Amino acid sequence: MPKPRETAVYTHGHHPSVLRSHTWRTAANSAPYLLDSLKPHMKILDVGCGPGTITADFAALVPDGHVTGVDRAPEILERARATAAGRGLANVDFAVADAHALDYADGTFCVVHAHQVLQHVGDPVRALREMRRVTRPGGFVAVRDSDYAAMTWYPASAGMDAWLDLYRRVARANGGEPDAGRRLKSWALRAGFTDITATSHTWTFTTPGERQWWSGLWAERTLESAYAALAVRGGHATAARLREIATAWREWGKQSDGWFSVLHGEILCRKEA
């Protein structure tokens, strides 16, 4: 029987404005709920590793173990390999993989990790079952996803309200779930986990530099990324509307009292021994 394949379209793509945020991610700012569970000998699978910055951090944290980063996009794995090589890491490798059908034997890994992945896959419960399958008894599946409906900002902006509505419509039309953070525990229960610790963390952008960086990358995504093309191609927005939303992002970034918070849901699931 052929293996199931991804059915969702990755909304963001790998435009430079996307990679600016992806390469900013570290184990410390993106997987704090997992770090206390890591041991130097562990074997880790990082699903949807993207440019590999979190993957490389894991490799440094398990010097006597090994980390494998997988992603469905072969081109981004070249960036991930360069990241690891630049840090002189020898205990890490990368491969193309589908989260719905991981090409690893049962019980291969001590930890299976996924950051901002389940919001983009066609069947998150199936993906979690696969992560559970390749995890050793007593090991962990660690998943973190943002929740777009829970994102909040100040000052109020009609243009950014329009951005949030548009993004959620485009993501769902692509087969994803932009409000994944709140659903992780429910999906994990459906995937067969019984020992689940559910938590949350936020990213907050409020200093002048943070506002400029966050608003700038989203303004660019709105105009130039795969998300922009999908929004227009799918009939969700016109090019003129995207320009208005991009302007709203830049205007928010100029506000001295500007504040933006991204809520992430997290689950740390221990596989029964």
N, C-alpha and C positions, 0 to 999 in steps of 0.2 A: 504494500500500500504506500503511495507517495506521501511524503511528509507534508503537513499543513504549512502554508506559507503566509507571510504577512499580507494583510488585506487593507491596511491603512497607508495613507500617503503621509510622509514626514513633512509636516507643515512648514517648518522653518528653513530646511535646506542648509547649505553650508556657505552662505554669503559671508564675506568678512565681518559684517555687522553682527552676525550670529556667532561667529568664532571668537569675536572679542569678548563676549560673555562666557562662552564655553571654556575658553582657555583661562579665564579668571577663576574658575572653580577649583577648589582644593578639597582634600579630605577634611580639613578643619572647618571650612565654611559650608561644605555640602554634605558631609557625613558625620557630624559630631555625635549623633546618637549611636553610631556603630563603633567608634574608636576604642572604647573601653573593653570591647569584646575581642579585639584583635590580639593574637599572640605571635611571637616571632617566627614560629614554624609553619604557620597556616598556608594553605593553598586556596587562593581566592579567584573567583570568576567575576569579572566586571562586565555586565551586560549593557550594551549601548554605550560603550566607553568614549565615543566621539574622539576628540583630539588627545585624550589620554592623560590629562593633568591629574585627575583623581586616581587613575590607574597607577601612575608613576608614584604618587604619594603612598598608595597602599604597598607597592613594591619596596619602598624605603622603610615602611613600618613592619614588614615581615622579612627581614634579611635572611633568615634561615628557611623561608618558604618560597612560594612562587605565585605570581599573578598572571592571569590570562585575561586580556581585554578583547571583547568581541563587539562587532558592530555590523549592521547590514550594509553599510556603504564602504566599499573597498577604498575609495579615494581618501576618506578621512583617516583610515588606518595608517596611511603613509605619514600623516602628520603625527599620529600617536607614536609610531615607531621612532620618529625623529625626536619627540619629546623625551622618550625613555633613553634613547642613545645620548642625548644632550646631558642627561643627568648621570650617565655612566652606570646605568642599572643593567645587570646581567640576569636578574631573576624575573623577567617579564617577557611575555610574547603576545602576539595579536593575531586574530583570525576573523574572517567573515562568518557571521552566524545569523540565524533567525531566532528571535526570542521565543517563538512558538514551537520550535523544533531544534533544540540544542544538540549538537553532535558530540555528546559526551556520555560516558557510561553512568549508570545509576551510582550515586554516592561518591562522585569524584572529588568534590570540593568541600572545604571546611566552611567557607562563606561564599554566598552568591549575592552580589550587590547590583542594584540598578538605580541610577539617578536620572530623573526626568525622562523615563522611558515608557512607563505604562500608559501615560496620557496619549502616547502616539501609536500604540499597537492596536491591531484589529480585535484581539481577544485577550484582555489583560488577565482573566482567570486562567486561561490556557497557558499563558506565559508564566504565571506564578506556579502552576502545576509543574511545568518544565524546570523551573528554578528549584522547586522542592525536590523533584526527582534526582537532580544531579548533585544535591547536597547530602553530605554524610549524616547519618544519625547523630544527633547532638549538635549538629552545625546550625548555621544561621542563614536565613534569607533576609536581606536588608534592602528596603525599597523606600525611596523618597520621591514625591512628586508635588509640584506646585498646584495651587487651586486658584484658577483665574477669577472665579466669581468672588473669592474672598480677598483678592487684591484690593488695596485701598490707598487713597492719596489725598493730598491737600495742597493747594486750594482746589475747590471744585472746578471741573472743566467739562463742558459739554462735548468738546472734541475728544477728550479721553474717554468719556462715557461711550462715545460712538466707537472708539478703538476697541474697548472691551467687548461690546456687543458684536462687532465685526469679527474680532479674532475668534470668539467662541463659536460663531456660526461657521466660519471657514474651517476651524479645527474639526467640528462635528461632521461637516460635509466631507472631510477627508477620511472619516472613519475613526477619529480619535475621541478622547474625552478630556476637554480642557479643565474640568473641575475634578480631576483625579484624586487630589490630595485627600478629600473627605471620604473617598470611596475605598481607600486602600485596605482598611480593616475588613470591610465587607467582602471585597474580592479575595482577601487571604482566607477568610472563613470558607468561602465557596471553593477555594482551591485545596481545602483539606487541612489547613493549619489549625491547631488548637491552642498552641502556646504563643500568643501574640502580644507584644508590647507596642502600643500605639502612642505616638508622641507628635509634637510639631515644633518647628523652628521658623524663624523669619529672616529674610534679608531686608534691610532697611537702607534707603538711599535718601540722604538729606543734606550732606555738606555740599558746598558749591561744586567740588570735583565729582562727587557721586552723582549729583543731579545732572551735570553736564554729560557724564559718561552714559548713564542709564537712559536719559531722554534722547541723546544723540544716536545711540545704537537702535533704539526703537523707531526713531524717525527714519533712519536708513532702512530698517527692515520693512517699514510700511511702504517705502517707495521702490526698493531695489531687490529684495530677497525673493526666494521661492514663495513665501507667504503672500507677497504683493501680487505676483503673477497668478497664483491660485485664486486670490480674492477677485481679481478682474475676470479671469477665465471662467470662474464659476458663477459669475453674475451677482456676486455679493456686494461689489462696490465698483464705482468708476474710477478712472485715474484721477479725476478732479477731486473725488471724495478722499482718496488716499492722500493727496497733497494737503487737503484740509486737516486730516488727522495728524499727518507728520508735523504740520505747523503747530498744532495744539501741543504735541509732545515737546517741541522746542520752546514754546512759550512757557509751559509748565517748568521746564528746566531752568528758566531764567528767574523764577520766583524765589526771593530770598527766604521765604517761609515754606518752601516746597518740601514735601515729605511723601515718600512712597514706600509701602510695605508689601512684600511678597510672602504669603503664608505657604508653608510646605507641610503636608502630612507625611508621616513616617511610620513604617512598621518594621519591627525587628522580630522575626518569627523563628523560633527554635524548632528544628525538626525532631520529632520524638525519637528517642534512642531505641 
